[in-house]
Structures are given as C-alpha cells and as structure tokens.
Amino acid sequence: MRVAAVFSDHMVLQREKRIAVWGEAPDGEQVSVLFGGYTVSAVAADGKWQVFLPPMAAATGLQMVVKGQQDTVTFHDIAVGEVWLCGGQSNMEFEIHSEKNGEALLQSLTPECGVRFYYTPKQRIKDENFDAIERNTCWSEATPESARAWSAVGLYFALRIAEELGVTVGLIGCNWGGTSATAWISRSTIEQHTALRPYLEDYDKAMEGKTLEEHIREYDEYIVYQDAWNVRCGQCYADEPGCSWARVLEVCGESKFPGPMGPKNEYRPGGLYETMLQRVCPYTLRGFLYYQGESDDHRPDTYEELLTALVHQWRDDWNDENLYFLNVQLPMFKYAHDPDYQHWCKIREAQAKVYHDLRKTGLAVLTDCGELDNIHPTDKKTVGERLALQALYLVYDRVWESEACAPMFRDCYSVGNTMVLRIDHAAEGFLLKGEPTGFEIAGADGVYHPARAVLTPDCITLTADDVDAPMYARYAWSNYMIPTVFGANELPLAPFRTDRAH
C-alpha cells in the first residue's frame, strides 16, 4: 500500500473543502485514513484507492495515519489552510533566488511565515526512473536554503495571502519553461478542437519514420549536446555581458533548443499533462495561478480557445467547477532588434476574453512590468501581489473591486469626430505617469492613427486630426511600449481594441 507522492510531512491541506487522499494498493485491500478526528476507508480497485475527508477549519501541527492490511504510513506537521497550484511556463517557474530582491527575501524566511511548497518533479516521460524520482519529493517549509528554487511569483502571492488571512498557504509548483498550453491538457481534449489540431499535426508529422527507441535515443543525444552548449553560453555571457545572440552563436555554435520533437520532448502536446499535472490531481485546491502564453505566440489567433479548453479540463479533472483560475496577462516585451509583430497583443486579448467570459477567473494586468529584450522580467513581486489582490477580492472578499482590478474597456460610442470609451474600474479617475500615449483610432478604412486622449472618471475621449468619423479604437496595441495611463489604484489600464476584426 502506498500513498501518492504529493502527500508527505509538512503538507498543506485545503480548508473548508472535502479533502481527497489517494494512492495504490492491491485489489481488494482496505485502506483507512485517520486525520483530524475522522477515519475514512476505501477498498482498492484496479490497483488504486481514494478517500475523501470531510471539510475542516484551518489548523497546524496535525498528523495523518494511513493504514493498509500490512503497511502503515504516518505524516507529521500537517497544516490545513489554503492551497494553490502554480502552473505555466518559465515566468511562473522563475526561481526566487533569481528575482531582483529574492536574495534579501530568502534571508527573511522562516517556517513561521506560513508558506509551504511542493514541487511536482519535472519528468519528460514515464520511464524506469519515473517512480524513484517522484518518490524523492516532499513538501518543504520556508527557509533561506529550502526555498531558493521556489516560484518567485507563487511565493510573493502566498506571503501576502498568509499575512492577510492568518492561515498557512501551500503552493504546488507544476510548471516548465518554454511550454505551450497544449503540453498541459490531454491529447483527446486537443483533438476535440479543430482550431488546436495543428499542434497535433506538427507532432504526428515529427513522429513519422522512426521507432520509439530511435526517438528517445535522438532526444538523449540532444540533451547531452544542449547541456554542454548551455555551459558555453553561460560562459560567453559572463565574458561578454550584453553580447548579441549572433555573437553567442558565433562563440558557442548552434543551439539545438528545443530539441527533436518526440515522445520524450517535454514540449509535446499532452506530455506534461500526463507526467506532471495528473500526478498531483485531484489534490484538493482553492484554485490555480497561471502564467503562460509566451510559447503560443506563433498561434495567437487560437489561444483563446486553447486557454478556455485548459481551464475547463483542469476544473473537470479536479471534479470541482468552483476552482478559481487567476491568470497573468502577458507584460510588454519584444527583442530589441525585432519588429513589432503585434502577436503578444492577441495573446493578451485572449487572456482578457477568457477572464470576461469564464466565471471565477481573475486577471493580473502587467503592462508596466515588461522589459525590453528580456522575456523574463526580474520583478516578480509585482506579479505575485497583483495575483494576491485578485484573490483577496474575488476569492476571500478582503478588498474592494476598485482596489484589486485594473481599469478595463467596457464599450464605446462615436459623436462626430470623437470616440468615447467607457472604462470599468475607473470611477475615481486616472493617474498619469507621463503623457497619455498608446491610443489610436480608425475610420471605416481600418487605418489607425495616434489619438489625443482626454481622461475623466469612467471615460476616455479620443480624437485624431486624420480621422473625421472614428469607428474603431485600440490602446497599447504593441508587443512593447511603456504605459503611462493607470487607475487611481495605480494599476495600469488594460490593453484592448474595440473590434477584434480591426
């Protein structure tokens, strides 16, 4: 009899919800779980067992005993509090020791800060090492040593929530840099969406003509090459800070990232859904924190459908339609020497659309947090705290909507040569950090021109000399710009366009 690897000493269990506990055992074996004064039992079938403990209030210092017919497992120092899963790609994975104030924060951490972390092991494939690696994981408490590789976004979020609520917050890291959202949903879900099938078609084409063994051998060879290349790359940047990508390739040779697509490549559709997400599902949660989208910018027009499918699948898999989904809208970014492709604009638009259309979702607007030429901004405190604001408003009812939510476009109308935008979350007016730039309007020809903006509470009025009869407007429609328009709550006006066809 075994308990799933996500259960260990120091774990945090979700308060006020029934608590799922599961594992493996021979068919017909009865397994009992003793916790918080309750005992619940189940009989294993198909090699698996699962029980549900009744909802409990926040607590610390508890013990859980799991008994089979011959085996007994005891977990110590358990807390009941708030549990969130940190999903996405590299900006969610971004470790606190690399954050701009991370080293100072690390030195202040103690177990008493009320945050604990479980890192779902990063595994590409279920091979002969899978079980041993998974069994070598556990929940950890916050100390300067143990927390170095924790998600910086998650940690800042959790510290704020723990302080505000006075309960222990548990984070489950389940993320991998460079991943498309398709890596985190099932192949069958992707197949159900015609717009998403190109992801599968690319993968299936890459699989043709080689055996499973050949694919794995080819990928293992890539890992050896790329690990050595990464060392050379790191040395190159150390020797020549700020050098160009062309110079890196000249010194280090070809980068073969992301490697040959195949059954061991972590970026394959549905892969990490099986090897990571499903390993911690259905651990009882309050919800998800999600920071992703950069690696789907090559297909921005289908990202709304992809993100919607992910939200629905995760809620379905956890069998909990009330799970909150707090999303990070992509910040401003482009490489200095690239043109403005305006594809990140569409990703941000898709993220905002999902926020508006799906219940129990939040959106952290971050247009003021981007860095030119750096896809991994080092300020993760702002990200974590804006997610925390969303949670404190939407989930915990601790702050007002006007404090937590960025100004957002509601609707518009035209009067003569003027377009009037009505803005939500701006009843107290706007805060300008420079001239109000980034606004554009267009007439029936769909050609946009920079617009002058006059800002009043709940309203922005736009005019442009070259547009006599405005029909469309947009704001911050750029991969990278420096925003100057903020709400009175100091949150940036969210990017938008009034008509998605223009």
N, C-alpha and C positions, 0 to 999 in steps of 0.2 A: 504494500500500500504506500502510495506517495501523494504528497500534496503538490499542486502546481508551484513552479519555481518562484512565482511572483509573491508567494506567501513566505515570510521569514520573520525573524526577530526585528523589532523596531518598525514594523509595518504600520501604515495608517489605513484604517477602515472608514468608509463613508458613514457619517452620522445621518440619522433620520430617514434612512432607506433600508430595505431588506438587503442583507449582505450575502453575496454569493461566495461560496468556498467550494473548490473542486480539486480533482486530482485523478489518479489512476489506481486501480486495484483489480484483482482477478474477478471475473464474473461471479456474481452471487455473494461476494463478500460484503458484509455490512460495515459501514464506516460511520462513526459518530463524531460530531464536533461539539466540544464543550467550550462555551465562551459567554462571558457576561451574565452568568447565572442560568443560561439556557443550554439545553442539549438537543441537537437535531441529528437525525440519522438518515442514511440512504443506502440502497443496495446497488453495488456496481453492476453495470451492464455494458457490454462491448468494451470492457476494459476501463471504463470511466465511471466516476461518481460525482455528484454535485448536491450540495445542500444550500438552503437559504436560512440565515439567521434573521430574527426579527429586528426591526429598526431600533436604534439605540441613540442615546444622547452622547454628547462629546465627553470624552474621558481619556485618561492616560494611565500608564503603568499596569495594563491588563495582561492576561495570559490566555492563550488558546491551546487546548489539547485536542488532538485528532487521533482517534483510536480505530485501528482495524482489528482483525481477528488475532494477528500476531504482532503487528507493529504499532507503536505509539510515537507521535511526533508532538513536541511541545514548543510553542513560540512564546517569547518573553517580550516585555516592554512594548506592548501594543498600544497605539493611540487610536481613538475614534475622533474623527474630525472631518476635514474637507479634503477631497481627492480630485485632482485634475490630471488629465493626460496631455502631455506636451508633444504635439505632432507637427510634422512638416519637414523642411529641409535645413540647409546649413545655418540660416539665421536663427532658427529655433535651437539647433544643435550647438550653436556658438557658445563656447565654454566660458564660465565666469572668470577664469584666470586671464583670459584674453580681452575682457571687457575693459573699457578705458579707466574705470575706477574699481575694477574687480579685485585687484590685489589688496587694496585697502578694505574692501568689504569682507573679503575672506578672513582677514585678521580679526574681524569683529564677531565672527560666527561662533556660536556655542550651541549645544543641543537645546538650550533653553529658548532659543529664538523661535522654536515651534515649527520648523520646516524639515521634512524628511524626503528622501529621493530614492526612487528605484529606476535604474537604467536598464531598459529592455536590451539584452545583448544584441549587438549588430551582427546578424548572421545572414549570409547570402543564400544559403542552400541547406536543406536538411540532409547532412551527410553524417559520417560516423563520429564526428566530433560535436555534433549539434547538442546532444543531451548533456555532455560533460560541461560544455561552455555555459549552457543555460543553468545548470545546477550550481555553477560557481558564482551566481549573482545573489544579491540580497539588498534589502533596504538599508540605507545608511542615514545617520544623523548628521546635522550640520556642524562641521569643524573646519578649521583652516586647511587641513590635509584632505579630509574626505570629500569636500565639496568642490574641489578645483575643476573637475570636469563636468559639473552640473550645468544645465542650461541656464545661461545668464538671464534670458527673458523669463523663464519659469521661476527662477529664484527671486528676482525682484518682484514679480507678481505675488508669489507665495508669502514673502516677508510682509508685504502690505496687507494681504488678506488675514494673515495670522495676527498681525497687530490690531487690525480693526475688529476682528471677531473674537479674539482671545481663545482660539482653538488651534490645534495642530493641523498643519496643511501638508498633505502628501502629494508629491509630484511623481508621475510615471513618465520618464523620458522615452519616447518612441518615435525616433526621427533619424534621418540620414541625409547628409548633404548631397545636393545635386539631383534629388529625386523628383520626378513628376508625380502629380497626384495619382496617376494610374498605378504607381507602384503600391499604393496603399488601399486599393479596392480590388475586388475579385475579378478574375477574367470573365466570369459569367455576367457580372454587372456591366463591364465594358462592352461585352457583346450585345447587350440589350439596347445600347445607344448607338445608332447609326453614325452620329457625328464623331464618336470616340473610336470607331473601329480602325481608323488609320494607325493608331498606336499598336493595335494587334497585328495589322497587316505588315508594319515595319518589322515587328518581332518575328512573325512567322516566316517572312522572307529571309531574315538573318539565320533562321534555324535550318533552312534547306541545305541538303547536300552533305551534312556532317552528322556523325553519331553523337550521342550524349557524351561519351567518353572523350571524343575529339573536341567538343565544345569546352568541356571542363579543362582539358589539358591546355588548350589555347588560352583560356582565361587565366589559368595559373601562371603561364609563361608571361602574360601581360602584367600580372601583379608583381612578379619579380622585376621586370623591366621598369615599371612605373614607380615602384618603391625606390629604386636606385635613382631614377630621374628626379623624383621629389627631393632627394637629398642634394643632388646637384643644383636644383632650382633654389632651394633654401640658401645654399652657399652663394649662389650668384646674387641673390638679393642682398645678402649680408655684405658681399664685396662691393656691390654697385647699387646702393639704395636708390629707388626710384627709376631703375632702368626700364626700358620699354620691353614689351612682350617679344618683339622681334629680336632684341638683344638676348633675352632669356633663351630663345630657341637657337640662336647662333652659338651660345656658350654651352647649352645643355643637350642640344639635339632635340629631336621630335618628341613632343608629349603625345602619348597614345590614349590619354584620357578621352572618353570614359570606358575605353576598352571594347573588346568584341562583344556584341550583343549575343546573349545566350542564356542557358538555364542557371548559370552561376553569377551573372551580372546583376548587381543589386538594383539596377535601373529598369529591369524588365517589368512589363505590365503584370500586376498581381503578385509579384515576387515577395516583397516585404510585407504585404498583407498576410501571406502565409507564414513567413519565418519570424515575424516580429509582432504585428498587431494582433493576430489570432492567439499568440502566446499569452497575452495579458487580458484578452477578452474572455469572459464578461466581468472582470474585476469591477466592483461597484464604484461608480464615479458620480461627481456632481456634473462634470462636463469636460469639454475639450478646449485647449488653447491651440491655435493652428497658425503657423507662419510658413507660407509656401506660395508658389506661383511663378517664381523666377524661372524654373526649369520647364514651364509650359508656355513660355513666351513665344515659342515658334508656332503655337496653335492658339493664339489668344481668342479667336472667334468662337471656340468651343469650350473655353474654360468655365463659363457659367454653368453649362450642362455638366461638365466634369465635377466641379466643386459641389453642385447640388446632389449629384449621384453619391459623392463621398459622404456628405452629411447624412443622407438617407441611409446609406449602407451601415455606417457606424452606429447610428441610432437603432437600426433594425438588429444588428449583430448583438448589441448590448440589451436588446429587448426593452428599450427604455426611450420612448418618444419625448420624454421630458429632459433629456440630456441637453445642456447648454453648449453652444458652439460659438466660441469667441475667436474671431478671425482678425488677423493683422492685415490691413491693406498695405500693399507694397509701397515703400517710400520712393522718393525720387532717386533715379540712378541712370547713368549711361557711362560707357567708357569714353574718355576724353576725346579720342580720335574717331569715334563712331558718329555717323549721322544720327539724328533723332528719328528712330524708326516708328515712334508712337505706338509701339505694341504693348509696352507696360501700361499705357493709358487704358487699353482694353482689358487688361487683367484687373486693374483697379476698378474699372466699371463693372466687371463681372462680380468682383467681391462685394461691391456695394449693392448690386442687384440681388445677390443671394441674401445679404443682410436685410434688405427691404422685403423680400418675398417669403422667407422662411421664419417660422416662429422660433422664439428662444435663441436667437442669434445676436451677437454683438459685433461691432467693428471698431477697431482701434485705427484711427486715421493718423498717418505718419509722414505726410508730405514734407514736413520740416525736418525730418530725421535722416534724409538721404545724404550720401557723399558722392561727389563726382569721382568716377574712376575706381570706386570701392564698393563692390557689391555686398560687402559685409561691414556695415557701419558699426563702429565700436561702442556707440552709446546704446546699450540695451536696457538701461534703467528706465528711460522714457517709454520704451515699448512695453516693458513689464508693468509699469504703473498705469499706462493708458488701458491695458487689458484689465488691470485691477479696478479701474474706475468703471469699466463696463460691467464687471462682476458685481461691484458694490451697488450699482444702480439696478441692473437687470435681475440679478440672482438674489442678492442679500438685502435689497431695499434700504441701503445705508446712506446713499447720496441722492440728490435730485437729478432728474434727467438733464437739467440745464447745466449741471456741473460735469456730467460724465460724457455727454455727447457732443461731437464736433458739429459745427454748422453744416447743413446739407441742403442741396437744392430740392425744392418741393415742386414748383411749377412756374410757368411764366406766361406773359402776355405782351403784346406789342401795341403801342399807341404812337401812330405817326412814325417818326424816325427813331423811336425809343423802344428798347426792350426792357421790361421789368421782370426781375427774378424774385420769386418769393422763397425765402430761406427758413428752414426749420432750425430750432435751437439757437436763434439769434435775437430773441426778444429784448436782450439787453444791449443790442447793437454789436459793433465790431471793434476790434483792436487792430490798428495798422502798424506794421513794422517796416515802414518804407512806403513808397507809392503803391497803390493797388494795381499791380500788374498781373498778367496772365489771363485777362478776359478778352474774348473775341466774339464777334457777331458776324452773321452772314445773311444775305438776302436769298431770294429764290434760286440764285445760281449756285448756292452752296459754297461760295468762296469766302473764307474767313478773313476778317481784318481786325487788327488790335482795337480794343474798345476802351473808352473812358468809363470809369465806374464811379458812381456816387452811392455811398453806403449809408443806409438808415436802418433802424431796428427792423428785423424780419425782411429786409428788402434791399436789393441792389439794382440800380438803374444804369443801363448801358447805352452808349451812343458811339457812332463812328462816322467820320466825315464821308467815307466811301460807301456807306450803307444807308440808303434812303428809307427802305422798308424792311427792317430786320425780321427774319423768320426763325433763325437758329442762333443759339449761343453755346459757348463752352468755356470752361475755366481749367487752367493748369493742364491743358491737353498736350502734355510733353513728357517724354521719359525723364527729363531732368530740368528743373528750374528751381529757383529759390522763392518759396511762397512768402507773401507779405500780409495776407489777409487772415485774421484769426477772429474767433469769437471772443466775447468778453471773458469767457472761461479759459482763454489762451490756447484753445485747441484750434488747429488750422481748418479753414474752410475746405471741405472735401472736394476733390476734382469731380467734374461732371460735364456732360453735353446734353443739350435739351432734346436732341433727336438722334437715336443711335444709327440712323442711316446717313447722317451728315456729321 
